[in-house]
Amino acid sequence: MNSRPLPSLNALRAFEAVARLGSVVRAAEELHVTHGAVSRHLRTLEEELGCALFRREGRGLVATAAGQRLAEAAGDAFSRLRDACARLRQDGEQAPLVLGCSASVLARWMIPRLSRLEAELPALRLHLSPQQTAPDAALSGLDAALLLAAPPWPASWQVHPLAPERIGPVLSPQHPDAARLAGAPASTLRELPLLHTASRPQAWPDWARRSGIDVAALSMGQGFAHLYYLLEAAAAGLGIAIAPEPLVRDDLAAGRLIAPWGFVETDAHWALCQRRGREDARLEAFAGWLRAALGETSSPPHHTHAAAVTVQSHR
């Protein structure tokens, strides 16, 4: 059995392109390299194999008998490789895209928009995976993650920026002080205990600093483990919460919550993250859809289409 290594794959690609196209210049254009690089590959290959692979006829190149034998083998090999890669890409595109996001983002933003997503990107099949903690640098078990966080991001990620975070205080119209607070300055919040969440401890201080309010003057009231519970408590009239605007957009439109002091931008961003170097054409289209949806102010329909999306539960 011959154990000698194969010639350089780049040299074989250059040879196959020249044999197929009959021109070094045209092969260089197809391979996006210089014609000098193609010529060097051919010389190296001929030296390694110990035979001439082409002879010049006029302005073109014609394969020798040895060149014809190698061209047939190389053409067949590269054709099979292209077919195999195409099948693998097709299989990958048909598999669900596993998307990780926090349970609060999933429940309050993604799920109400699944029907529209399925209608506007019908080829995209999502498997939604609620995340209790931030994903690791390898995005283990995920194809991508939808995050609301501040950079820097891990170097192993390719990040699609979507929108800046905007946060603001919200409360129910049924809150005992709703009428008074609706016309009061934001500094009035120093007088009231504020609902907060362990998952976003920086939210109230960040908002206060950007609103010109002394952070030390704020009084924290009841806390909740997750943002979803915090906002449900606010909607029930139990207090004043702090929230990213997209997550309360539907409640504001429906009148379940009010935001008397509006929203301010922070240093955090909505971002769609994937592993660097892993190409997935679905993510560009999905990122564009997310940007458009995050930038809207209207409320979407609230029914969903279950056929295109699966949600992984954690117990």
C-alpha positions in Angstrom: 0.0 0.0 0.0 1.4 3.4 -1.0 1.7 5.6 2.1 3.1 8.7 0.4 1.0 11.8 1.3 -1.2 13.5 -1.2 0.0 16.7 -2.8 -1.2 20.0 -1.4 -5.0 20.3 -1.5 -4.6 23.9 -2.7 -2.3 22.8 -5.6 -4.8 20.1 -6.6 -7.7 22.7 -6.5 -5.6 25.0 -8.7 -4.8 22.2 -11.1 -8.4 21.0 -11.4 -9.6 24.5 -12.1 -7.0 25.1 -14.8 -7.8 21.7 -16.4 -11.5 22.4 -16.4 -11.2 26.0 -17.6 -8.1 25.8 -19.8 -6.7 29.0 -18.5 -4.6 30.1 -15.5 -6.2 33.5 -15.5 -9.8 32.1 -15.4 -8.8 29.6 -12.7 -7.3 32.4 -10.6 -10.5 34.4 -10.9 -12.7 31.5 -9.8 -10.4 30.7 -6.9 -10.0 34.4 -5.9 -6.2 34.3 -6.0 -3.6 35.7 -8.3 -2.6 34.0 -11.5 1.0 33.9 -10.2 -0.2 31.8 -7.2 -2.0 29.4 -9.6 1.2 29.0 -11.7 3.3 28.3 -8.6 0.8 25.6 -7.5 1.1 24.0 -11.0 4.9 24.0 -10.9 5.0 22.6 -7.4 2.5 19.8 -8.4 4.5 18.9 -11.5 7.8 18.8 -9.5 6.2 16.6 -6.8 4.7 14.2 -9.3 7.7 14.2 -11.6 5.7 14.7 -14.9 4.3 17.5 -17.0 0.6 18.1 -16.6 0.0 20.7 -19.3 1.4 21.9 -22.6 0.8 25.3 -24.1 -1.2 25.6 -27.3 -1.7 29.1 -28.5 -2.9 31.2 -25.6 -4.3 28.3 -23.7 -3.2 25.2 -21.8 -4.0 21.6 -22.8 -3.6 18.7 -20.4 -1.0 16.1 -21.2 -1.9 12.4 -21.0 -0.8 12.4 -17.3 -2.7 15.6 -16.8 -5.9 14.2 -18.2 -5.7 11.2 -15.9 -5.2 13.5 -12.9 -7.9 15.9 -14.1 -10.5 13.1 -14.3 -9.6 11.9 -10.8 -9.5 15.4 -9.3 -12.7 16.5 -11.0 -14.5 13.5 -9.7 -13.1 13.9 -6.2 -14.0 17.6 -6.0 -17.4 17.0 -7.4 -18.1 14.4 -4.8 -16.8 16.7 -2.1 -19.1 19.6 -3.3 -22.1 17.3 -3.4 -21.4 16.0 0.1 -20.9 19.5 1.5 -24.1 20.6 -0.2 -26.0 17.7 1.4 -24.6 18.5 4.8 -25.6 22.2 4.5 -29.1 21.2 3.4 -29.4 18.8 6.4 -28.2 21.6 8.7 -30.6 24.1 7.3 -33.5 21.6 7.7 -32.6 21.0 11.4 -34.2 23.3 13.9 -32.1 26.3 15.0 -31.5 25.9 18.7 -31.8 29.3 20.3 -31.1 30.1 23.9 -32.6 33.0 25.7 -33.7 33.9 29.2 -37.1 32.6 30.4 -38.3 36.2 30.8 -37.4 37.1 27.2 -38.9 33.9 26.0 -42.2 34.3 27.8 -42.7 38.1 27.5 -41.2 38.8 24.0 -40.4 35.8 21.9 -43.6 33.7 22.4 -46.0 36.5 21.5 -44.1 37.0 18.2 -43.8 33.4 17.1 -46.8 33.5 14.8 -45.4 36.5 13.0 -41.9 35.0 12.8 -43.3 31.8 11.3 -45.2 33.8 8.7 -42.3 36.1 7.7 -39.5 33.5 7.9 -41.3 30.3 7.0 -38.1 28.4 6.3 -36.7 29.0 9.8 -37.5 26.3 12.3 -36.7 27.3 15.9 -36.1 25.2 19.0 -36.3 27.6 21.9 -34.2 26.7 25.0 -34.9 28.8 28.1 -31.6 29.6 29.9 -31.4 30.1 33.7 -27.9 31.5 33.5 -25.7 33.2 30.9 -24.4 30.9 28.2 -20.8 29.8 28.3 -18.2 30.9 25.8 -18.8 27.8 23.7 -22.5 28.3 23.6 -22.8 24.7 24.6 -25.9 23.0 23.2 -27.0 26.1 21.3 -26.7 27.3 17.7 -27.2 30.9 18.9 -28.3 32.9 21.9 -30.5 36.0 22.1 -29.0 38.1 24.9 -29.7 41.4 26.6 -26.3 42.2 28.1 -23.4 44.6 28.1 -20.1 43.9 26.2 -17.4 42.8 26.1 -18.4 39.6 24.5 -16.3 36.3 24.5 -13.7 36.3 21.7 -15.2 33.0 20.5 -18.5 34.6 19.6 -19.7 36.3 16.5 -22.1 38.9 17.6 -25.0 40.4 15.6 -26.0 43.7 17.4 -29.7 44.2 17.3 -30.7 47.2 19.4 -29.6 49.2 22.5 -31.3 48.4 25.8 -33.9 50.9 27.0 -35.2 50.6 30.5 -37.7 52.5 32.6 -40.0 52.2 35.6 -43.5 50.7 35.1 -46.5 50.2 37.2 -50.1 49.2 37.0 -52.8 51.8 36.4 -54.4 50.1 39.4 -51.5 50.9 41.7 -52.8 53.0 44.7 -50.5 55.9 43.7 -50.9 55.6 39.9 -52.8 58.8 39.4 -50.4 60.9 41.5 -47.3 59.4 40.1 -48.4 59.8 36.5 -47.9 63.5 36.7 -45.0 63.6 39.2 -41.3 63.9 38.5 -39.1 60.8 38.5 -37.5 61.9 41.7 -40.7 61.1 43.4 -39.7 57.4 43.3 -37.2 58.1 46.1 -40.3 58.1 48.4 -41.5 54.6 47.5 -40.2 51.0 47.9 -39.2 49.7 44.5 -39.7 46.1 43.2 -36.5 44.6 41.9 -35.0 41.3 40.6 -31.9 39.4 41.5 -31.2 38.7 37.8 -30.9 42.5 37.0 -29.6 44.1 40.2 -27.9 46.9 38.3 -31.2 48.1 36.6 -32.5 50.5 39.2 -29.1 52.1 39.9 -28.4 52.4 36.2 -31.7 54.1 35.5 -31.3 56.4 38.5 -27.9 57.6 37.4 -29.1 58.3 33.9 -32.1 60.1 35.3 -30.1 62.4 37.6 -31.3 60.7 40.8 -29.0 59.8 43.7 -28.8 56.0 43.7 -28.3 56.0 47.5 -31.7 57.6 47.9 -33.6 54.7 46.3 -35.4 52.3 48.6 -35.6 48.7 47.5 -38.8 46.8 48.4 -39.7 43.3 47.5 -37.3 41.3 45.3 -38.0 38.5 42.8 -35.8 35.8 41.4 -36.7 36.5 37.8 -37.8 39.5 35.7 -40.9 37.7 34.6 -42.2 37.5 38.2 -41.2 41.1 38.8 -43.3 42.3 35.9 -46.3 40.1 36.9 -46.1 41.7 40.4 -46.1 45.2 38.9 -49.0 44.3 36.6 -50.9 43.1 39.7 -50.5 46.5 41.3 -48.0 45.4 43.9 -45.4 48.1 43.2 -43.2 49.8 40.7 -40.8 47.7 38.6 -37.9 48.5 36.3 -38.0 46.8 32.8 -36.5 46.8 29.3 -39.0 48.5 27.0 -39.6 45.6 24.6 -40.6 43.3 27.4 -43.4 45.6 28.5 -44.4 46.9 25.1 -47.4 44.7 24.8 -48.5 45.5 28.4 -48.2 49.2 27.7 -50.3 48.9 24.5 -52.9 46.8 26.4 -53.1 49.2 29.3 -51.9 46.6 31.9 -48.9 48.8 32.7 -47.9 52.5 32.3 -44.5 54.1 32.0 -44.9 57.7 33.3 -41.2 58.5 33.0 -40.4 56.8 29.7 -37.3 54.8 29.0 -33.5 55.6 28.8 -30.7 53.8 27.0 -28.1 51.9 28.9 -24.7 50.4 27.9 -26.3 47.0 27.4 -27.5 45.7 24.0 -29.8 43.2 22.5 -27.6 40.8 20.6 -27.8 37.5 18.6 -24.6 35.5 19.3 -23.2 32.5 17.6 -19.9 30.6 17.7 -17.3 32.4 15.6 -16.3 30.5 12.4 -19.6 28.5 12.2 -21.5 29.7 9.2 -25.2 29.5 9.3 -27.1 31.5 6.6 -30.3 31.4 8.7 -28.8 33.7 11.4 -28.4 36.7 9.1 -32.1 36.6 8.2 -33.1 36.0 11.8 -30.9 38.9 13.0 -32.6 41.2 10.5 -36.0 40.1 11.7 -35.1 40.6 15.3 -33.8 44.1 14.6 -37.1 45.1 12.9 -39.2 43.6 15.7 -37.2 45.2 18.5 -37.4 48.5 16.7 -41.2 48.5 16.5 -43.7 50.2 18.9 -46.9 48.4 17.9 -48.2 45.4 19.7 -48.1 42.0 17.7 -50.8 39.4 17.6 -50.8 37.1 20.6 -51.5 33.7 19.0 -48.7 31.3 18.0 -48.1 28.6 15.4 -46.8 25.5 17.2 -45.7 23.6 14.1 -42.6 25.6 13.4 -41.3 26.2 16.9 -40.5 23.9 19.8 -39.8 25.1 23.3 -37.6 23.1 25.7 -38.9 23.0 29.2 -36.6 22.9 32.3 -37.9 21.4 35.5 
